[in-house]
Amino acid sequence: MIYFKLFLTFLEIGAVSFGGGYGMISLIREKVLINNWMTESELLNVIAVSESTPGPIAVNMATFVGSTQGGFFGSFVATLGVVLPSFIVILVIAVFIRNLMKYKGVNAFLGGIRPCIVGLILATALTMLLGNLVGIKTLSSSVVINLPGIIIFAILIASSLIWKKWKHKAPSPIILILISAVLGMIFYPIL
C-alpha cells in the first residue's frame, strides 16, 4: 500500500537525517528516485517550489511528494513521517534533559556531524547544479547546456555580490526567488 510505504520512507528520512531540511534533500532525492515516484526534473521542480513556499523545505518536499503519490492522505502520511522523529526527539530533550549543551559528549557529537552535513548539502547543490545547468546526471551523461539556466544563475550570483557590496548583507532569498522567476519567464521562452 502506497500510504504505508510513503510513511515508512519519510519516517526513515526524518529519523536518520541531521542538519535540517537542506541536509535531508539528498536523502529525499535518493528515496524518491529509487521508488520511481518522480523524475530528476520533477524533483528539481519540487525542490524549487518547496524552497519558495512557507515552511521547512523537508516538510514541504514530503508534502509535495506524498501528494503526487497519494493525494491528500499521501501528503499527510509523508509529512507525518518526516516530522515525527524530530518531534519525539525534541519532546524527550525538552522533558528529560536540562542544559543539554553543557555535556562534552553532546558537543563532540554535534561537532562530528557538522562536517558531514556541510558535505551532504554541498554534494546535493553540486548534483543539482550539474544536472540543471549542464545536464550531467550520471558519470556517463553527455553535456547538454541549459543556456537560460546558466544566464539566470550568473545574473543571480552577480546580483547577490553587488547587493552584498552595496548593503553589506546578503539579499533576501525571497527577492532572489522572485527575480529568478521573472528571469525564467523572460529567458526560457526566447532561448
C-alpha positions in Angstrom: 0.0 0.0 0.0 1.4 3.4 -1.1 0.4 5.2 2.1 2.4 2.8 4.3 5.4 3.0 2.0 5.3 6.8 2.0 5.0 6.9 5.8 7.9 4.5 6.3 10.1 6.1 3.7 9.7 9.6 5.2 9.9 8.2 8.7 13.3 6.8 7.8 14.4 10.1 6.3 13.3 12.0 9.3 14.9 9.6 11.7 18.4 9.4 10.1 18.8 13.0 8.8 20.7 15.6 10.7 21.2 19.2 9.7 17.7 20.4 9.0 15.9 20.4 5.7 18.8 21.1 3.5 20.6 18.1 4.9 17.6 16.0 4.1 17.4 16.9 0.4 20.0 14.4 -0.7 18.3 11.5 1.1 14.8 12.6 -0.1 16.2 12.7 -3.6 17.7 9.3 -3.3 14.5 7.7 -1.9 12.2 9.4 -4.4 14.3 8.4 -7.4 14.8 4.8 -6.2 11.0 4.4 -5.7 10.4 6.0 -9.2 8.0 8.5 -7.6 9.3 11.3 -9.7 11.9 12.0 -12.3 15.0 14.1 -11.6 13.4 17.1 -13.4 10.2 16.8 -11.5 12.1 16.6 -8.2 14.1 19.7 -9.1 10.7 21.5 -9.6 9.5 20.2 -6.2 12.7 21.5 -4.5 12.2 24.9 -6.1 8.6 25.1 -5.1 9.4 23.7 -1.6 12.1 26.4 -1.1 9.8 29.2 -2.3 6.7 28.2 -0.1 6.4 29.0 3.6 7.7 26.3 6.0 10.7 24.0 6.3 11.9 22.6 2.9 11.9 19.0 4.0 8.4 19.2 5.3 7.3 20.9 2.1 9.0 18.3 -0.1 7.5 15.4 1.9 4.1 17.0 1.5 4.5 17.6 -2.3 5.9 14.1 -2.9 3.2 12.5 -0.8 0.6 14.5 -2.7 1.8 13.3 -6.1 1.7 9.6 -4.9 -1.4 9.5 -2.8 -3.3 12.8 -2.9 -4.3 14.5 0.4 -3.8 11.4 2.5 -0.4 10.6 0.9 0.8 14.2 1.7 -0.5 13.7 5.2 1.3 10.5 5.9 4.6 11.6 4.2 4.6 14.8 6.2 3.8 13.0 9.5 6.6 10.5 8.8 9.2 13.2 8.2 8.3 15.3 11.3 7.6 12.5 13.8 11.2 11.6 14.7 12.2 15.2 15.2 9.1 15.9 17.3 9.8 12.9 19.5 13.5 13.8 20.0 12.7 17.4 20.8 9.9 16.3 23.2 12.3 13.9 25.0 15.0 16.6 25.2 12.6 19.2 26.4 11.1 16.9 29.1 14.1 15.0 30.4 17.3 16.9 29.7 18.2 20.3 31.0 21.1 22.3 29.7 22.0 19.7 27.1 24.8 21.7 25.6 26.8 21.6 28.8 27.8 18.0 28.2 31.1 17.5 26.3 29.7 14.3 24.6 26.8 16.3 23.1 29.1 19.0 21.8 31.5 16.4 20.4 28.6 14.6 18.7 27.4 17.8 17.1 30.9 18.8 16.1 31.4 15.5 14.4 28.1 15.7 12.5 28.6 19.3 11.2 31.2 18.5 8.5 29.0 15.6 7.3 26.0 17.9 7.0 28.0 20.5 5.1 29.3 17.8 2.7 25.7 16.5 2.1 24.5 20.0 1.4 27.4 20.7 -1.0 27.0 17.4 -2.8 23.3 18.0 -3.3 24.0 21.5 -4.5 26.6 20.3 -6.9 24.4 17.5 -8.2 21.5 19.9 -8.8 23.8 22.5 -10.4 25.4 20.0 -12.8 22.1 18.3 -13.6 20.2 21.5 -14.2 22.8 23.7 -15.9 24.8 21.3 -18.0 22.6 18.1 -18.0 25.1 15.9 -16.2 23.1 13.5 -14.1 25.5 10.5 -14.1 29.2 10.0 -14.9 28.2 8.7 -18.4 25.9 11.6 -19.2 26.6 13.8 -22.1 26.8 17.6 -21.6 23.6 19.4 -22.6 24.0 23.2 -21.9 20.9 24.9 -20.4 21.7 28.4 -21.7 18.8 30.2 -20.0 19.6 28.5 -16.7 23.2 29.5 -16.9 22.3 33.1 -17.7 19.8 33.3 -14.8 22.3 31.7 -12.4 25.0 34.2 -13.5 22.6 37.1 -13.1 21.6 35.9 -9.6 25.3 35.4 -8.5 26.2 38.9 -9.8 23.1 40.5 -8.2 24.0 38.8 -4.8 27.6 40.0 -5.0 26.5 43.6 -5.9 23.9 43.6 -3.2 26.4 42.4 -0.5 28.9 45.0 -1.6 26.3 47.8 -1.6 24.2 46.9 1.5 26.9 44.8 3.5 24.4 42.0 3.9 23.0 39.1 1.9 20.0 39.7 -0.2 16.7 38.2 0.8 16.1 34.7 -0.5 12.5 35.8 -1.3 13.8 38.6 -3.6 16.2 36.2 -5.3 13.4 33.7 -5.9 11.2 36.4 -7.4 14.0 37.7 -9.6 14.7 34.2 -10.8 11.0 33.5 -11.6 10.8 36.7 -13.6 14.1 35.9 -15.4 12.8 32.4 -16.1 9.7 33.9 -17.7 11.9 36.2 -19.8 14.7 33.9 -20.9 13.2 30.4 -21.3 10.6 31.4 -24.0 13.3 33.3 -26.1 16.3 31.0 -25.8 
